[in-house]
Amino acid sequence: MNNPNDVKSPSPLAPTRFSRGAGLRRSPIKCRWLVAAVVTVVCSLPRVARTIEIVPVIDSSITNLSYGADVELTIRAALFEYKYRIKETTQVTIKFKHNSSVTAQNERLPAYVDYIKYRAALAGAASSALDSLAVSSLPLSTPLVTPSSADVFISYPLRRTLNITNGNGISPPPPSMSSPDATISINTGICKVGPDWSFTGVATLSLYTSLCHEINEVLGLYSVLNQSSPPPSETLAPEDLFRYDQNNNRSFTTSSSEEAYLYVPGSGQIVRLNQWTSGDMGDWHTYSLSGPSDARVQDWEGTSFADPRLSDAETKALDIIGYTILPTPCWIDLSI
């Protein structure tokens, strides 16, 4: 059977929007799309010398696809959004692969840091009222789990961002093309790839959304509760430190009969979290009656025919675990 993405079915022209961009072909519409992207960046961003730099390593499993160029452009468009939303000058390297045996997954290197060091780094990096509330909700010296020597399981990009040294005072090493921070594998054959492609009976998921979901996890949005028996064990992920029940009590239960929320005392609930162990418990709860208009990037179960972008839920979550989020770029539609 031919891959559904081998036949590119253009959708009706929608308002040009940078964050949906992937297939830059030489046409007047795409030129306006590119100009709009430049205007978006210039008119909205604070004057910062550099922002996060996520370097993609594109595997031959993608470049060998007949539509591989469109996949690569979609990857670069997704990374561009992070570049202009995260202020830190951290360098991250991610390898991207096509894998028809999965929907989407990532493999990342573990980094264990002392809870007290992590909390101190968060306090030092706090740059907003939400950050300050988040830090103040964490115990000063007593970890949230036992034993007292409990560590926090964080991603290498986050450790690098906060410059958390190891026991010998050594900073985390930079990534490289040959030793990336993570590998993201996606079945591109079941994804809508570019902005001028349509969802089909087979290509029901958004490649852009799937990429952002996995990139968020590489940056540090995940839970360890799926991996602990009983949960939690000696480690927690940064996101777990802000996991509360519906009554705003800190909770690490994995019972599907309970509710869990990403919550910052004094600010409120950010988003409801997944409680099904069959999915990642660091993802968002997926409402059974939700449709494409209600879908979010970090939902644990992707919604067919939905094409969401980063929302406040994702950016606030990245904010409280240690990143500095820049304002949402403004938008000027030049497609008319």
C-alpha positions in Angstrom: 0.0 0.0 0.0 1.3 3.5 -0.8 1.9 5.7 2.1 -1.1 8.2 2.3 1.4 11.1 2.6 2.8 10.2 -0.8 -0.3 11.9 -2.3 -0.5 15.4 -1.0 -4.0 16.6 -0.9 -4.1 20.4 -0.4 -6.7 21.7 2.0 -8.7 24.9 1.4 -6.6 28.0 2.0 -6.7 29.0 5.7 -5.4 32.1 7.2 -1.6 31.9 7.0 -0.1 31.2 10.4 3.6 30.7 11.2 3.2 28.1 13.8 1.4 25.8 11.3 4.1 26.1 8.8 6.1 23.2 7.4 6.0 23.0 3.7 7.8 26.1 2.4 7.5 25.8 -1.4 8.1 28.6 -3.8 4.7 30.2 -4.1 3.3 33.7 -3.4 1.2 32.2 -0.5 4.3 30.7 1.1 6.3 33.9 0.6 3.6 35.8 2.6 3.8 33.0 5.1 7.5 33.6 5.5 7.2 37.3 5.7 4.5 36.9 8.4 6.8 34.7 10.4 9.5 37.3 10.3 7.1 40.1 11.3 5.7 37.9 14.1 9.2 37.6 15.6 10.3 41.2 15.1 7.2 42.8 16.5 6.7 40.8 19.6 9.9 39.6 21.1 11.9 41.2 23.9 15.4 42.2 23.0 17.4 39.1 24.0 20.7 38.2 22.5 20.0 34.4 22.3 17.3 32.0 23.2 17.1 28.2 23.5 18.8 26.4 20.6 17.3 23.0 19.8 19.5 21.3 17.1 17.8 18.6 15.1 19.6 15.5 13.9 17.5 14.1 11.0 17.8 10.4 10.7 17.9 8.7 7.3 14.6 7.0 8.1 13.1 10.5 7.5 15.4 11.7 4.6 14.7 8.5 2.7 10.9 9.1 2.7 9.4 10.4 -0.5 7.9 13.2 1.7 10.9 13.5 3.9 11.6 17.1 3.0 8.2 18.1 4.3 8.7 16.2 7.5 12.0 17.9 8.1 10.5 21.3 7.5 7.7 20.5 10.0 10.4 19.5 12.6 12.2 22.8 12.0 9.0 24.8 12.2 8.2 23.2 15.6 11.7 23.9 16.9 11.4 27.5 15.8 8.4 28.0 18.1 10.4 26.9 21.1 13.3 29.1 20.1 11.0 32.1 20.4 9.2 31.0 23.5 12.0 29.9 25.9 14.5 32.6 26.9 17.4 30.5 28.2 20.4 30.1 26.0 20.5 26.3 26.6 21.6 24.1 23.7 19.6 20.9 23.2 20.3 18.2 20.5 17.5 15.8 19.5 17.6 13.1 16.9 14.4 12.6 14.9 13.4 9.3 13.4 10.5 7.8 11.4 9.2 4.5 13.0 6.1 2.8 11.6 5.9 0.5 14.7 5.0 3.3 17.1 2.7 6.3 17.2 5.2 8.7 18.9 7.8 8.1 21.6 11.1 9.5 23.0 14.1 8.1 24.6 16.1 10.5 26.8 19.1 10.3 29.1 18.4 10.4 32.9 19.8 13.0 35.2 19.4 12.6 38.9 20.0 15.7 41.1 19.6 16.4 44.8 16.2 17.8 45.7 17.7 20.7 47.7 20.0 21.6 44.8 17.0 21.6 42.4 14.9 23.7 44.7 17.7 26.2 45.1 18.2 26.4 41.4 14.5 27.1 40.9 14.6 29.8 43.4 17.6 31.4 41.8 15.9 31.3 38.3 12.5 32.5 39.4 11.5 35.4 37.2 7.7 35.7 37.6 5.1 35.7 40.3 4.1 32.2 39.2 7.7 31.0 39.7 7.9 32.6 43.2 4.6 30.9 44.2 5.8 27.6 42.8 9.1 27.7 44.7 7.5 28.8 47.9 5.2 25.7 47.8 8.2 23.4 48.0 9.8 22.4 51.3 13.1 24.1 52.0 15.1 21.0 52.9 12.8 18.0 53.4 12.1 16.1 50.2 8.5 15.2 49.4 9.2 11.5 49.5 11.4 9.2 51.6 14.2 8.4 52.1 15.7 11.8 53.0 18.3 11.5 50.3 15.7 11.5 47.6 16.8 13.0 44.3 14.8 14.6 41.5 14.8 12.9 38.1 15.2 15.8 35.6 16.1 16.0 31.9 19.5 17.0 30.8 18.2 20.1 29.0 16.6 21.3 32.3 19.7 20.5 34.3 21.8 22.4 31.8 19.3 25.3 31.8 19.5 25.6 35.6 23.2 24.8 35.6 22.9 22.2 38.4 26.3 20.8 39.0 27.0 17.2 40.2 28.6 16.3 43.5 32.0 17.3 42.3 30.8 20.7 41.2 30.9 19.8 37.5 28.3 21.3 35.2 26.3 19.0 32.8 28.1 18.3 29.5 26.9 19.9 26.3 25.1 17.7 23.8 26.5 16.7 20.5 25.3 15.4 17.1 26.7 12.0 17.9 25.4 12.0 21.5 22.1 13.8 21.5 20.0 14.5 24.6 17.1 12.4 23.3 15.7 10.5 20.3 12.2 11.2 19.1 10.5 8.5 16.9 7.2 9.2 15.2 5.1 7.2 12.7 4.9 10.0 10.1 2.7 7.8 7.9 -0.3 8.4 10.2 0.3 12.1 10.4 -0.9 15.2 8.6 2.5 16.7 7.8 2.4 20.2 6.2 0.0 23.1 6.4 -1.4 22.5 2.9 -2.0 18.8 3.6 -5.3 17.4 4.6 -6.2 14.9 7.3 -7.2 11.6 5.7 -8.7 8.3 6.9 -5.1 7.1 7.7 -3.3 10.4 8.4 -5.4 11.4 11.4 -2.8 12.9 13.7 -0.9 16.2 13.4 2.8 15.8 13.0 3.4 19.3 14.4 1.4 18.5 17.5 3.0 15.1 18.0 6.5 16.7 17.7 5.7 19.4 20.3 4.3 16.7 22.7 7.5 14.7 22.6 9.8 17.8 22.7 8.0 18.9 25.9 8.9 15.6 27.5 12.5 15.9 26.4 12.6 19.3 28.0 11.2 17.9 31.3 7.4 17.5 31.2 6.9 14.0 32.4 6.1 11.9 35.6 7.9 9.0 37.2 4.7 7.7 38.8 4.2 5.1 36.0 7.6 3.7 36.9 7.2 3.3 40.6 5.7 0.4 42.5 4.2 1.6 44.8 4.6 5.2 43.8 6.6 7.1 44.4 10.0 5.5 44.8 13.1 7.4 45.7 12.7 9.9 42.9 10.2 12.4 41.6 10.1 14.3 38.3 9.9 18.1 38.5 6.3 18.0 37.3 5.4 15.6 40.1 6.4 18.2 42.7 3.3 20.2 41.7 0.8 17.2 41.5 -2.2 17.7 43.6 -5.7 16.2 44.0 -9.0 17.9 43.4 -9.0 19.2 46.9 -5.6 20.9 46.4 -3.7 18.3 48.5 -0.4 17.0 47.2 -1.0 13.5 45.9 1.1 10.8 44.2 -1.7 8.2 43.9 -2.0 6.3 40.6 -5.6 5.3 41.2 -7.8 6.0 38.2 -10.7 6.8 40.5 -8.9 9.9 41.8 -8.3 13.2 40.1 -4.9 14.9 39.7 -4.0 18.5 38.7 -0.9 20.5 38.0 -1.4 23.1 40.7 0.5 26.0 42.2 -0.8 27.1 45.7 -1.8 30.7 45.5 -2.3 30.7 41.8 -4.7 27.8 41.1 -5.0 24.7 39.0 -3.2 24.8 35.7 -4.5 21.7 34.0 -6.0 18.3 34.9 -3.5 15.4 34.7 -3.9 11.9 33.4 -4.6 9.2 36.0 -4.6 6.2 33.7 -1.5 4.1 34.1 -1.8 2.9 30.5 -0.8 6.5 29.5 1.9 8.8 30.6 0.9 10.3 34.0 2.8 13.4 33.2 0.4 14.1 30.3 -2.9 16.0 30.5 -6.3 14.3 31.1 -8.1 13.7 27.9 -11.8 14.4 28.1 -13.8 11.6 26.5 -16.3 14.0 24.9 -13.7 16.4 23.7 -13.4 17.2 20.0 -10.6 18.7 17.9 -11.4 22.2 19.2 -10.7 21.0 22.8 -7.5 19.1 22.1 -4.2 20.1 23.7 -0.6 19.3 22.8 0.1 17.4 26.0 -3.1 15.3 26.1 -2.2 11.7 26.9 -4.3 10.4 24.1 -4.1 12.3 20.8 -7.3 13.5 19.3 -7.9 12.6 15.7 -8.1 15.5 13.2 -6.9 18.0 15.8 -4.0 20.3 15.2 -3.4 22.2 18.5 -0.4 24.4 19.3 1.3 25.2 22.6 -1.2 26.5 25.1 -1.0 28.2 28.5 -1.1 24.8 30.1 2.2 23.7 28.4 4.0 27.0 28.8 3.0 27.4 32.4 4.2 23.8 33.1 7.5 24.5 31.5 7.7 27.8 33.4 7.3 26.3 36.9 9.8 23.5 36.4 12.6 25.9 35.5 12.3 27.6 32.1 11.6 31.3 31.4 8.7 31.7 29.0 8.6 34.7 26.6 5.4 36.4 25.6 3.3 34.9 22.9 4.3 36.4 19.5 1.7 38.7 18.0 0.2 37.8 14.6 -0.2 39.8 11.4 -2.1 38.0 8.6 -0.5 38.9 5.3 -2.4 36.2 3.3 -5.1 38.6 2.0 
